[in-house]
Amino acid sequence: MLPLALSIGDPSGIGPEIILKAWLGRGKFELPPFYVLGDPALLSARARYLGLDVPISETEPEHATAGFAQRLPISPLDNRLADKPGHAQTVNAAGVIEAISRAVDDTMQMRSAAVVTAPIAKKPLYDAGFRYPGHTEYLGHLAAEITGTPAKPVMMLAGPDLRTIPVTVHEPLATVPSTLTRELVEETARIAVHDLRERFGIAAPRLAIAGLNPHAGEGGAMGTEDNDIIAPAIHALRAAGINAFGPLPADTMFHARARQHYDAALCMYHDQALIPVKTIGFDETVNVTLGLPFIRTSPDHGTAFDIAARGIARVDSMIAAIRLARALADNTSATR
């Protein structure tokens, strides 16, 4: 079994802690083997500081599975990481980016089964010259660079009771209406349906599509985007054989009865998608990137600098991300 590749994320946040705690919970949570792209010295020091008994082994991916039960496998980064919990360090940007890119390369080269990323902080990366809005966009760049084919990464938040997909992601609310197009809605929906089928194993995905405006525009009285952009996109998707329906008023589509009628909800902007899924299952929700030639999952939370190295970070979402990455990898292999 190929191991999963975990990138360390921002070492000044809770990434190292939840990785260490995940390894300690490997038996209890029946976790598959994984290795960390990280700094062995930093992880060892963080384990000692937190009082966590985590023996570490520096290893290459091909040897990670064999020793996983006894030691946390670490594939060392070329760029060392400064160990200063709670304080973002621009000097760590090179190592943070290296961990992500190497995890992707290992997965594309079949040294690992999937990528799991610990949270990053964007500001220190921007200060170091990083030019991508976030993880998702950078992963799309890496996919295109490796394959020579443009990739359209799509964010999904997958919880135990709800999956949501924002059509526009890190877009200021004021510019969402001008960014939203029929083509963008259709493309996002098609990628979502493809991956729901091929990776989540849902034979005939059902896609609920939210409106942009209150009451999905109220027939044009509260905005025209629902009639002019979203409804035509849904019509085209249905004509192509996709079970998509809407536009639906967003305030009535996330309660328990409504969720029984779809497999994922396509939402028009960031908070419309993330608020309901995190409200329903904050600790168990996973960030999944669709539309890539490799599998990537991540905890749904951020770096949490305010509680870094305090020993109180919850590991639930990282556990869920690791387990989902394995399940998606297994589903994908089964369909080939």
VEXFIFI-263920 format. One line per field, with one value per residue: residue in one letter; z, y, x of N, C-alpha, C in turn. Coordinates in steps of 0.2 Angstrom, whole numbers. Example, Ala and Ser with C-alpha at 12.3 -4.5 7.8 and 13.67 -1.06 7.14 Angstrom:
res	(A,S) $
n_up	(39,35) $
n_north	(-28,-11) $
n_east	(66,64) $
ca_up	(39,36) $
ca_north	(-22,-5) $
ca_east	(62,68) $
c_up	(39,39) $
c_north	(-16,0) $
c_east	(66,64) $
//
This chain:
res	(M,L,P,L,A,L,S,I,G,D,P,S,G,I,G,P,E,I,I,L,K,A,W,L,G,R,G,K,F,E,L,P,P,F,Y,V,L,G,D,P,A,L,L,S,A,R,A,R,Y,L,G,L,D,V,P,I,S,E,T,E,P,E,H,A,T,A,G,F,A,Q,R,L,P,I,S,P,L,D,N,R,L,A,D,K,P,G,H,A,Q,T,V,N,A,A,G,V,I,E,A,I,S,R,A,V,D,D,T,M,Q,M,R,S,A,A,V,V,T,A,P,I,A,K,K,P,L,Y,D,A,G,F,R,Y,P,G,H,T,E,Y,L,G,H,L,A,A,E,I,T,G,T,P,A,K,P,V,M,M,L,A,G,P,D,L,R,T,I,P,V,T,V,H,E,P,L,A,T,V,P,S,T,L,T,R,E,L,V,E,E,T,A,R,I,A,V,H,D,L,R,E,R,F,G,I,A,A,P,R,L,A,I,A,G,L,N,P,H,A,G,E,G,G,A,M,G,T,E,D,N,D,I,I,A,P,A,I,H,A,L,R,A,A,G,I,N,A,F,G,P,L,P,A,D,T,M,F,H,A,R,A,R,Q,H,Y,D,A,A,L,C,M,Y,H,D,Q,A,L,I,P,V,K,T,I,G,F,D,E,T,V,N,V,T,L,G,L,P,F,I,R,T,S,P,D,H,G,T,A,F,D,I,A,A,R,G,I,A,R,V,D,S,M,I,A,A,I,R,L,A,R,A,L,A,D,N,T,S,A,T,R) $
n_up	(0,-5,4,12,8,18,19,29,32,39,50,62,66,71,64,65,78,76,67,74,84,76,72,84,86,77,79,86,78,66,56,39,33,33,28,32,24,30,43,53,65,70,72,81,92,94,98,110,118,119,126,120,115,103,92,79,62,49,33,16,4,-1,10,20,24,29,42,49,60,70,71,67,50,42,28,25,22,11,14,30,44,54,72,79,88,86,79,64,51,39,34,34,22,11,14,18,5,-2,4,0,-14,-16,-10,-19,-31,-27,-26,-40,-46,-41,-29,-18,-12,-11,-7,8,16,29,37,30,32,23,22,27,16,5,8,5,-8,-14,-26,-28,-24,-14,-6,-15,-28,-30,-31,-42,-51,-50,-54,-68,-72,-70,-79,-91,-95,-93,-77,-68,-53,-40,-26,-13,2,12,23,36,34,24,8,1,-13,-18,-31,-35,-26,-17,-17,-16,-9,-15,-29,-33,-41,-54,-57,-58,-70,-83,-89,-80,-69,-75,-79,-66,-60,-69,-66,-53,-53,-60,-52,-40,-45,-50,-39,-27,-28,-32,-41,-49,-47,-38,-39,-31,-34,-28,-28,-31,-25,-12,-9,-21,-31,-33,-44,-52,-46,-35,-40,-55,-58,-55,-64,-76,-77,-68,-70,-84,-85,-77,-85,-96,-90,-87,-99,-104,-97,-83,-66,-60,-51,-47,-48,-31,-16,-4,9,13,9,16,27,37,30,17,13,11,-3,-11,-17,-16,-14,-24,-23,-24,-19,-7,7,7,4,14,27,31,30,39,51,53,54,60,66,59,46,29,18,1,-14,-30,-47,-51,-56,-46,-29,-16,1,15,32,38,44,50,53,66,75,88,97,95,99,112,116,115,103,92,84,76,62,55,56,49,36,33,33,23,12,10,7,-5,-13,-14,-20,-32,-38,-39,-49,-61) $
n_north	(-6,11,25,39,56,69,86,98,111,127,129,137,136,126,114,105,100,93,84,76,71,64,53,47,43,33,19,19,26,19,22,24,21,35,48,62,77,87,95,86,90,100,94,84,92,99,89,85,96,97,86,73,57,53,44,47,44,47,45,39,40,27,18,21,15,3,5,12,9,9,21,39,43,54,63,73,90,101,114,121,124,137,137,144,145,151,163,169,166,173,168,155,152,146,133,129,129,121,109,106,106,95,85,84,80,68,61,61,54,42,38,40,39,49,67,75,90,101,115,131,148,163,176,176,169,177,188,183,182,173,170,165,164,155,138,130,136,135,122,119,125,118,105,108,111,99,90,97,101,112,114,115,118,114,118,108,107,94,86,75,75,84,91,104,116,130,141,153,157,163,177,194,199,210,209,197,196,201,192,180,168,160,150,147,142,131,124,121,114,102,97,94,84,74,70,67,55,47,47,48,38,39,34,41,56,69,86,100,117,133,149,165,177,184,173,167,177,180,180,189,201,204,204,200,189,176,172,175,170,158,150,147,140,128,123,119,110,100,96,90,78,78,78,91,104,119,137,137,145,150,150,139,127,119,112,97,89,94,91,77,76,78,76,84,102,116,131,149,158,160,161,157,143,138,142,134,120,120,124,113,102,105,100,88,90,91,98,96,95,96,91,89,80,72,66,77,82,91,97,107,119,133,139,143,151,156,146,138,126,124,112,110,109,102,86,81,85,83,69,65,70,63,50,51,54,42,34,40,38,24,22,28,20,8,11,11) $
n_east	(4,3,9,2,6,10,10,19,13,11,23,23,10,-4,-1,11,7,-5,-2,7,-1,-11,-3,-1,-13,-15,-18,-30,-39,-38,-29,-22,-5,6,18,28,31,43,52,63,70,62,49,53,57,45,37,43,41,27,25,23,25,33,42,53,57,69,66,63,49,46,49,41,29,32,39,29,21,29,37,35,36,47,51,64,65,73,74,76,66,61,58,45,33,16,19,20,32,41,53,51,44,49,52,38,32,40,37,24,25,33,26,15,23,28,16,11,21,19,24,17,0,-9,-11,-10,-13,-7,-13,-9,-3,-7,-1,13,18,14,22,34,35,26,14,1,-17,-20,-19,-26,-26,-12,-10,-17,-8,4,-1,-3,10,17,10,8,-4,-18,-26,-41,-44,-55,-64,-70,-79,-81,-91,-98,-111,-114,-109,-101,-98,-90,-93,-86,-72,-60,-64,-68,-83,-90,-86,-91,-103,-100,-90,-95,-101,-110,-103,-93,-101,-106,-94,-88,-98,-98,-85,-86,-96,-90,-79,-87,-92,-81,-72,-78,-87,-100,-113,-123,-123,-131,-135,-137,-141,-137,-145,-139,-144,-155,-169,-166,-167,-180,-188,-182,-184,-175,-162,-154,-145,-148,-158,-152,-139,-137,-149,-149,-137,-140,-150,-142,-134,-143,-147,-136,-137,-134,-139,-144,-151,-161,-160,-159,-166,-154,-156,-165,-160,-151,-155,-159,-169,-169,-156,-157,-160,-149,-132,-122,-119,-119,-113,-113,-103,-89,-93,-106,-105,-96,-100,-113,-108,-97,-104,-113,-104,-91,-79,-77,-76,-69,-57,-57,-49,-55,-54,-41,-26,-22,-26,-31,-33,-37,-37,-51,-49,-39,-23,-22,-14,-15,-17,-6,6,1,-5,-18,-25,-37,-38,-47,-51,-40,-38,-50,-47,-36,-41,-51,-43,-37,-48,-53,-42,-42,-55,-53,-43,-50,-59,-52) $
ca_up	(0,-5,10,10,9,22,20,36,33,43,57,68,68,74,59,68,83,74,63,79,87,71,72,90,86,71,80,88,72,61,50,35,33,30,30,33,21,35,47,58,71,72,74,87,97,96,102,117,121,120,130,116,114,95,89,72,58,43,28,10,4,-2,16,25,26,33,49,51,66,76,71,62,45,40,22,27,18,10,18,37,47,61,76,83,88,87,76,57,49,32,33,33,16,6,17,17,-2,-4,7,-4,-21,-15,-9,-26,-35,-25,-28,-47,-47,-38,-23,-12,-15,-11,-4,13,18,35,36,29,33,17,23,26,9,1,9,2,-16,-17,-30,-28,-18,-8,-8,-21,-34,-31,-33,-50,-55,-50,-59,-75,-73,-71,-84,-97,-97,-88,-73,-65,-46,-37,-19,-10,9,13,30,37,32,19,4,-3,-17,-20,-38,-34,-20,-13,-21,-12,-10,-20,-35,-35,-47,-60,-58,-59,-77,-84,-91,-73,-65,-79,-78,-59,-59,-72,-62,-46,-55,-62,-46,-36,-48,-50,-33,-21,-30,-32,-48,-52,-42,-38,-38,-29,-35,-25,-31,-28,-22,-8,-13,-28,-35,-32,-51,-55,-41,-30,-44,-61,-60,-55,-70,-82,-77,-65,-72,-90,-83,-75,-91,-100,-87,-87,-106,-104,-93,-76,-62,-57,-50,-44,-42,-24,-11,0,16,14,6,20,33,36,25,11,12,8,-10,-16,-15,-15,-15,-28,-20,-28,-16,-2,14,6,5,20,34,33,31,45,56,54,56,60,68,55,39,26,12,-4,-21,-36,-54,-51,-58,-40,-23,-11,6,21,37,35,48,48,57,73,79,95,101,93,104,119,117,115,96,91,78,72,55,51,56,44,30,31,31,17,6,8,4,-12,-17,-15,-25,-39,-40,-41,-56,-66) $
ca_north	(0,17,29,46,62,75,92,101,117,132,126,141,135,119,109,100,96,89,78,71,68,59,47,44,40,28,13,20,28,14,27,21,24,42,51,70,82,92,96,82,93,104,90,81,97,101,83,85,102,95,79,68,52,51,43,49,41,50,40,40,37,20,15,24,11,-3,7,17,7,10,28,43,44,60,65,79,96,104,120,120,128,141,134,149,144,157,169,168,168,174,164,148,151,141,126,127,128,115,103,106,104,88,80,83,77,61,57,61,49,35,36,41,38,56,73,78,96,104,122,137,155,166,182,176,167,183,193,180,182,168,174,162,166,150,131,127,138,133,115,119,127,112,100,110,111,92,87,101,102,116,111,119,116,116,117,105,105,87,84,69,76,89,93,110,118,137,142,158,155,169,183,199,199,215,207,190,196,202,186,174,168,154,145,146,138,124,120,119,108,96,94,91,78,69,68,63,49,43,47,47,32,40,32,46,62,74,92,106,123,138,155,171,183,182,170,165,182,182,181,195,207,205,203,196,184,169,171,176,166,152,145,144,135,122,120,116,104,95,94,85,72,79,79,97,107,125,139,137,150,147,149,134,121,115,109,90,86,96,87,71,75,79,73,90,108,120,138,154,161,157,160,153,136,136,143,129,114,120,124,106,97,109,96,82,92,91,102,92,99,92,93,88,73,68,68,81,83,95,100,113,125,137,138,143,153,158,140,134,123,124,106,109,108,96,82,77,86,80,62,65,72,57,44,52,54,35,31,42,34,17,22,29,14,3,13,11) $
ca_east	(0,7,8,0,11,7,14,19,9,15,26,21,3,-5,0,15,4,-11,1,10,-7,-13,1,-2,-20,-15,-22,-37,-43,-36,-26,-17,2,8,24,27,37,44,59,63,72,56,44,55,57,38,34,46,38,20,25,20,30,32,48,53,62,70,65,60,42,46,51,37,24,35,40,24,18,34,39,33,41,48,55,66,65,80,74,75,61,62,53,43,25,12,22,21,39,42,59,48,40,52,50,31,31,44,33,18,27,36,20,12,27,28,10,11,26,17,28,12,-6,-13,-8,-14,-10,-8,-15,-4,-4,-5,2,20,20,14,28,40,34,21,9,-6,-21,-20,-17,-30,-23,-5,-10,-18,-2,8,-4,-2,17,19,6,8,-11,-21,-30,-46,-45,-62,-64,-76,-79,-84,-92,-101,-118,-115,-104,-103,-93,-91,-91,-81,-69,-57,-67,-72,-91,-92,-85,-94,-108,-96,-85,-100,-103,-114,-98,-90,-105,-106,-87,-87,-103,-95,-79,-89,-100,-85,-76,-91,-93,-75,-68,-82,-90,-108,-114,-127,-123,-137,-131,-142,-137,-140,-145,-135,-148,-160,-175,-164,-168,-187,-190,-179,-185,-170,-156,-155,-140,-151,-162,-148,-133,-137,-154,-147,-132,-143,-153,-137,-131,-148,-147,-130,-138,-132,-145,-143,-158,-161,-157,-163,-164,-149,-158,-169,-157,-146,-158,-159,-174,-167,-150,-158,-161,-144,-126,-117,-123,-115,-114,-110,-98,-86,-96,-112,-103,-92,-104,-117,-104,-94,-109,-115,-99,-84,-73,-76,-76,-62,-56,-55,-48,-57,-52,-34,-24,-21,-30,-28,-37,-34,-42,-55,-48,-33,-16,-24,-8,-17,-16,0,10,-2,-7,-26,-28,-41,-35,-52,-52,-34,-40,-55,-43,-31,-45,-54,-38,-36,-54,-53,-37,-45,-61,-50,-40,-55,-63,-47) $
c_up	(0,1,7,11,12,22,27,37,36,49,63,70,71,70,62,74,81,70,69,82,83,72,78,90,80,73,82,82,66,55,46,35,30,32,29,29,26,38,53,65,74,75,80,93,99,100,109,121,123,125,126,114,107,93,82,68,51,38,21,9,3,4,21,28,31,40,52,58,72,76,66,57,43,34,23,21,17,14,25,39,54,65,81,84,89,83,69,55,42,30,31,26,11,8,16,10,-4,-2,2,-11,-21,-14,-15,-30,-33,-27,-36,-49,-44,-32,-17,-16,-15,-7,2,16,24,33,35,30,26,17,23,19,4,2,6,-5,-18,-20,-31,-22,-12,-11,-14,-27,-36,-33,-40,-54,-55,-54,-66,-77,-74,-77,-91,-99,-91,-84,-70,-58,-44,-30,-17,-2,10,20,30,34,27,15,1,-7,-19,-27,-38,-27,-16,-17,-17,-14,-15,-27,-38,-41,-53,-62,-61,-67,-78,-86,-84,-69,-69,-78,-71,-58,-63,-69,-56,-48,-56,-56,-41,-39,-48,-44,-27,-22,-30,-40,-52,-47,-44,-35,-37,-30,-32,-29,-28,-24,-17,-12,-20,-33,-35,-39,-54,-51,-37,-34,-50,-62,-60,-61,-76,-83,-74,-68,-79,-90,-81,-81,-95,-97,-87,-94,-107,-100,-86,-72,-58,-56,-46,-49,-36,-20,-5,7,18,11,10,26,32,31,18,9,9,1,-14,-13,-13,-17,-19,-26,-24,-25,-9,4,13,6,11,27,35,34,37,51,58,56,56,61,63,47,36,19,7,-11,-26,-42,-55,-53,-52,-34,-18,-6,11,26,35,39,46,53,64,77,86,100,100,99,111,120,117,108,95,84,74,64,51,51,50,37,28,29,24,11,4,5,-4,-16,-19,-20,-32,-42,-43,-47,-62,-70) $
c_north	(6,21,36,51,68,81,96,107,122,130,130,140,128,113,103,96,91,83,73,68,63,53,44,40,35,22,14,22,24,18,23,24,31,44,59,73,87,92,92,85,97,100,86,86,99,95,83,91,101,89,74,63,49,50,44,46,45,45,43,37,30,15,17,19,5,-1,11,15,9,18,32,45,51,60,72,84,98,111,119,125,131,139,140,149,150,163,167,170,168,169,157,147,146,134,124,125,122,108,101,103,97,83,79,79,69,57,56,55,42,33,37,41,44,61,75,84,99,112,127,143,159,172,181,173,173,187,190,180,177,172,170,164,161,143,129,129,136,126,114,120,121,106,102,110,104,89,90,102,107,112,116,116,118,114,114,105,99,86,78,69,81,90,99,112,125,137,148,157,161,175,187,199,204,213,200,191,197,196,180,174,161,148,143,141,131,120,117,113,102,93,91,84,72,66,64,56,44,43,45,41,33,39,38,52,67,81,98,112,129,144,160,175,180,179,168,171,184,184,187,202,209,203,198,190,177,167,171,172,159,147,143,139,128,119,116,110,98,92,89,79,72,81,85,100,114,130,139,142,146,146,143,127,117,112,101,87,88,92,80,70,77,76,79,96,113,127,143,158,158,155,156,145,134,137,137,122,114,121,117,102,100,104,90,84,93,95,97,96,94,95,93,81,69,70,72,83,88,96,106,119,128,135,139,145,154,152,136,132,123,117,105,109,101,93,80,79,83,72,61,66,66,51,45,52,46,32,34,39,27,17,23,23,9,4,12,4) $
c_east	(4,5,5,5,7,12,13,14,14,17,25,14,2,-4,5,11,-1,-8,4,4,-10,-9,0,-9,-21,-19,-29,-42,-42,-34,-22,-10,2,15,23,33,38,51,59,65,66,51,46,55,49,35,36,42,31,20,22,26,29,39,48,59,63,70,63,53,42,47,46,32,27,36,35,22,22,36,36,38,41,53,58,66,72,80,72,70,62,56,51,35,22,14,24,28,40,48,56,45,43,51,43,29,34,40,27,20,30,31,16,16,28,22,9,16,25,21,23,5,-10,-9,-13,-10,-12,-10,-9,-7,-2,0,10,22,20,20,34,40,29,15,2,-10,-21,-18,-20,-27,-16,-5,-12,-12,3,6,-2,5,19,16,7,1,-14,-26,-35,-47,-52,-62,-70,-74,-84,-85,-96,-108,-120,-109,-106,-97,-94,-88,-85,-78,-66,-58,-70,-79,-93,-91,-88,-99,-105,-92,-89,-102,-106,-108,-94,-94,-105,-99,-86,-92,-100,-90,-82,-92,-95,-82,-80,-92,-87,-71,-72,-87,-98,-109,-118,-128,-129,-134,-137,-138,-141,-140,-140,-138,-153,-166,-173,-167,-176,-190,-188,-180,-179,-163,-158,-151,-143,-155,-157,-142,-134,-143,-152,-141,-135,-146,-148,-134,-136,-148,-142,-131,-136,-138,-143,-150,-157,-162,-162,-161,-160,-151,-163,-166,-152,-149,-158,-163,-171,-161,-151,-159,-155,-137,-121,-121,-117,-117,-110,-104,-95,-90,-103,-111,-100,-96,-108,-113,-100,-98,-111,-110,-92,-78,-72,-75,-69,-63,-54,-54,-50,-54,-45,-32,-22,-26,-27,-34,-33,-39,-45,-54,-41,-27,-17,-17,-9,-16,-10,4,7,-5,-15,-29,-31,-38,-41,-52,-46,-35,-45,-51,-39,-36,-49,-50,-37,-42,-55,-48,-39,-50,-58,-47,-45,-59,-58,-47) $
//
